[in-house]
Amino acid sequence: MMPYRCLRPALFALEAERAHGLTMAAAALVGRMPGGLAALNAAYRFEHPALAVETLGLRFSNPLGLAAGFDKDGALIAPLAALGFGFLELGTVTPRPQPGNPRPRMFRLPGDEAVINRLGFNNRGASALAERLAALPARPIPLGVNLGKNRDTPLERAAVDYVEALRAAHGVADYVVINVSSPNTPGLRSLQRAEELRTILRAVLAERDTLESADGRREGSSGHGSGPRSGHTVPLLVKVAPDLAPADLEATAQAALEAGADGLIATNTTLRRDGLSEFARSEAGGLSGRPLLPFALDTVRRLHGLVRGRVPLIGVGGIASAEDAYAFLGAGATLVQLYTGLVYQGPGLVRRIKQDLVRLLARDGLASVAEVAGSGRH
């Protein structure tokens, strides 16, 4: 396969969202070709028993996942799994399809290894994703589904949207995420406030319990489950912003724990523009990539101190090397995710990070990546 460094100049000559669309189309084509998935596996896959993680009632062959936003509608599950990710997070999906914000709405900042986006939850709807997942012939790795509210739904009715999206995703998701931290839906981040978040989580968790009770009755009568986790509780996580003041982060975490959330994801994109060198820093939207890393890492560290092991944390934000991933794990994350790093380094980044994680474990005399979580190692 052609090295990414040869393809990158051509992709970077295109508008960012168009390049992303072409990349997805090419990956889908490779996935459909005879022997295509096998070729991806041969070129990119690397696994090692020291990288395996068990958390959220699931087993992950490695702790490196793809963050939400790359494959919103679940179009590339098999090709992405063949690259060696330990799990994929799909979405964000909303109850009803929506086009998102006007284009252009995605901007590269090459000098900063960053991206600014204001996509606005463009997706085909939660039901369409659920149908796609239900039709999968096999489930190669755990699949999470990131849920949001529709732009035109009033904030006071946000819980209704999250409940509706959960109904669609419940039978096909290995875990679900309540996204209340995107900066690109007006007012959405206000839903991180403790009382608003409690209201949403109580409604969603009540619906989850109802659905799982119904699944149990169907299993008992027919002997067949309704999805990949039939008979088991589908974990529900909350994704938080990196821009919360310490007191607000503590209130958000406490509200999530009190309501019964099973985990936290830190973080979404940031509105900060500290130290950026590129002209696109004036563009509205959420910033991801290298400049986000210190803010996301600090948020993981703070959350680790707040939750004290009661729920697992997933760390995401600026990860572009094994050293970055190791720092997130040492700060308290159990799993990590990346996205923008792929834009700048290509699909080989997944394999390199995993190989280098094994080397870091050997350097520190550790037998498993699970021993790193919360250890302070970096």
Steps between C-alpha positions, in 0.01 A plus 500: 500500500617851422657668805284773650782753468462470122122550510491780755604788268214418262250472784618822660455680167127434538253668734514306828150353499528399135828323575332319789216390273741367237698317767183332624396407146841346433493304825149372421620390155797312646266334748277372218784374281583127511791469739480868595445449870769233511741745338418766760554248776835394357616859460381653825392253763709432811377343822676397819353336811643776722268752330172325589261687729179391673267778607133601469416129488684474167831362381720721282795348315678831548415835664515713184163606358376726225328809637149601399473727198706306247237243403172657606271255321692173541600471135855371556484256789681210333783708341558698821507183709753356254734792578535360851284723718389341825155660471309755293271777617243588234296819475413747624150399388178685577143363511418657164736544205648846462743663253713685755639849456569670165829423325786568524498369854830314540846659492851358529775680689809310378751708692321407821402142402144602579152517350214740565153368424148633532326208332195514725404133536446433129368143486232273355326442830523247780257256339702483178815421696316237705377329182854494362640349819221245525584382149869437574595139428756514782613743767881509484560731798286685758290780351386805692232742385525870585158667543404866462191715476364652182588864446135612487401319821463753785748452781219435747399197288853367453432196718226392258752494213760304694237245605380462141855456371569241771194300394646469151856420612431280800475162333805548278752704706761350731496830687332837454623853562299806597663789316425823686834664419515578129549873442322488163135464607374822659459469876599133513786552744262650754362146539821410687374702795423269790122530513450485123732201472322315783167551324631358173681206657209400721269493198747309282594251770134435581437428133805272489362302795162470331655379174722248674210366702311448175807335343518262794136400459553438127809291569316293755215427261692446177851404600643767271643840593433827325854630453868468575453557873162338547457399863765750612485863601610729219751741657414869478780758501501880503736702279621824656668816370860600573397858576316449830627688803618263778187555712273443199688183402459368853126578497459331161689190607306476826168537318596226254601264780191571709272439202667165428727561199738211434795710382628834374674605179745789518494696283310655213656778290599834651404860430843622613745635247808534723824523304367402159717608209255452214265744331207263557514568873237769434252239374213411733470141618667240714877457489651150503850367459833583659397829674215320678725241664603688817142606574358151442778338702443738789126422490568126517735554793241709685220252431716213621536680831127568514358158409768301688457188293123479534457512122747466212623798299565518126763759408497681167653821369817551299633145521752449221759263648539216747651747745181707482282193554722382787470840669119481481504150646736608775270795576209264564350395167416133447455542125605772255374629166642695208378667182695810390830312521379287208459813288867584537661157530266264321374151586844364589480706819281236666758224456790724604330608822427140599851380421650786696264442793638148529852647507401748770351219708823302468703809594302536821492129581122474467316193377179672391376837385237473773778555755565848361154648565521764771863416581634844415739348246576689180 
